[in-house]
Amino acid sequence: MLDFATISVIAWDWVAFALRWLHVIVGIAWIGSSFYFIALDLGLKKAPGMPTGAHGEEWQVHGGGFYHITKFLVAPERMPEHLVWFKWESYATWLSGAALLMVVYWANADIFLVDTSMVDIAPWRGIIVSAGSLGLGWLVYDALCKSKLGHHPTELMLILFVLLVALGWGYTHIFTGRATFLHLGAFTATIMTANVFFVIIPNQRIVVADLKAGRTPDPEYGRIAKLRSTHNNYLTLPVIFMMLSNHYPLAFATPFNWIIAGLVFLMGVTIRHFHNTDNAGKGKPWWTWGVTAALFLTIVGLSLAGLARLPAAAPDGTAARNPAHVRLAEAPGFDTVHQTIQGRCSMCHARTPSYDGIAVAPKGVYLETEDDLLTNAREVFLQAGASTAMPPANVTYMEPADRAAIVRWYAAGRS
């Protein structure tokens, strides 16, 4: 019979699953509406007979119906009774992502967040760096946008790119590779949602208030909102990659991961530039495909070069253990489980995998030494004890008795 502590681990994993599902759903809603309005905005055309103040119009067909859409550059002469605001898609995406960050990375900071091989700090300090960097990053970005650089969008985007690369480099000296990519995505998503919450929506509300009061809205509010909206446009695709990056250890679990992350941001720019130009009716800049392919091949090369720099052998097992590791190491069945993991899992989860077709340990998880097993005990329990997810397709023939032994050992170590 499983004890409460062990059951709580399973329940916590279900909480993470629910939050991840919610995050994906609301993220699709946000990104979908964002892409739609970007394409709509760029595809508007001037036409005779448009209302006063109209910037352009477009006819669309979807689901068996026709839609006639008109955009007003500042605002219409008269406010409609019913006005739909697109904001909660963004807010819900950020809130669910923040909750997922806390449940997965903060609650397991000693495993997923802090890389103790890089810096020996307590997990709670890593959590402070995590939260602080997101908040401070927004303040720095917002200050740059409000400076004179706000009138020079290209230069501002270049500075933002340098900031992201520098932040990625800094993260690698504190966080695991997986957490580094996740935090670059969280940092970017924080900028995007804060743009909506602090700038775009408030500016739109000022315009609406001016119209209701009979005042002519200041077009400067529109210019500022447009700048932030453009940033959100070009940052969307890299955020999606960072959200999914934990599936790609060849990207996040190599020594050049921070450079790879920077190149991913550049690929997001080239891909969006192609679609933006096409949607605006200005032709198809096929050169962006070549640049994107070159960037991708550079990433592949960096991952291969990074593999060559990884240690060929496992550490000697002398790493310091926290109290939880000590309890697990002293729990009955540890030696048996360690032998099972070495025989069934370590051929893939190794610094130099020996299983055919595996170039790097899946998700960057190593299971060669006792310390490796203790560090990843929770995941071993969930993936190979409480479920049959690992080994995949049970290719190494892990027996039910082996899985039961993992469950008993983990439960004993948690009690």
VENCOR-V217484 format. One record per run of one state. SS is the DSSP state (hx for helix, st for strand, lp for the rest). FROM is the first residue (numbers start at 1). TO is the last residue. If there is no record, write none. Layout:
SS:FROM:TO ; SS:FROM:TO
//
This chain:
lp:1:3 ; hx:4:43 ; lp:44:44 ; st:45:45 ; lp:46:53 ; st:54:62 ; lp:63:64 ; st:65:72 ; lp:73:87 ; hx:88:106 ; lp:107:108 ; hx:109:113 ; st:114:114 ; lp:115:122 ; hx:123:146 ; lp:147:147 ; hx:148:151 ; lp:152:152 ; hx:153:172 ; lp:173:174 ; st:175:175 ; lp:176:176 ; hx:177:212 ; lp:213:218 ; hx:219:247 ; lp:248:248 ; hx:249:252 ; lp:253:256 ; hx:257:279 ; lp:280:286 ; hx:287:309 ; lp:310:322 ; hx:323:330 ; lp:331:333 ; hx:334:344 ; lp:345:361 ; hx:362:364 ; lp:365:369 ; hx:370:375 ; lp:376:376 ; hx:377:385 ; lp:386:391 ; hx:392:394 ; lp:395:399 ; hx:400:414 ; lp:415:415
//
